[in-house]
Amino acid sequence: MLLAGLDPVALDFWAAKHVLVPTASSIGYDKTDSLNPENTESDGLGEAFGVWLGLTKDELLRSNYNVTMDENRMNIITKSSSTSSSSVSSPISGFEIIVMVLSLTVVIFLFLRRRR
């Protein structure tokens, strides 16, 4: 799966909600609340991804970047590939790629935060 976009917050939100959470569930991970971008609660172990994504969104908005967590404002285009994922060999799993994309949002947030 290839995900691309100009809005890193929208990309992370959509990827987490429609790829990461379903993938985690399908491989037996039953505690997906912390991965859900719509979850903005703390569970005692730390904040959910939605908390960090919201902080990143707010920081980018303060820096005059046009970002959103509102799916109604996102332009999403999906296309199925004729190649099944089982026939493609990759040293990096889809789950690891999504984690890397999600980590990028946190890096952007921390970078912009340090600039202030």
C-alpha angles and dihedrals in degrees: 000000000000121000123188136166147146094235110067093192094052090045093051092044094050094042093049094046100041103028114017100044095044091045092049090049092048092054092050103266102143100181102071096144092098090053096049110105091209092059111095098171133111117232101194093265094068142295124312119251089257090065093055093042090052091050090049091049092051092049093049091048089052087053090053097253115143104234134150145189091194110107090202088066095048124095104216122186118182129184130182119231122225088221113084116226091236092064094052116084116208132167088219121059123225090248091056091049091053091048089052091051091048091048090056090065091055091048091052090049093051092045093052091043092055091051091065 
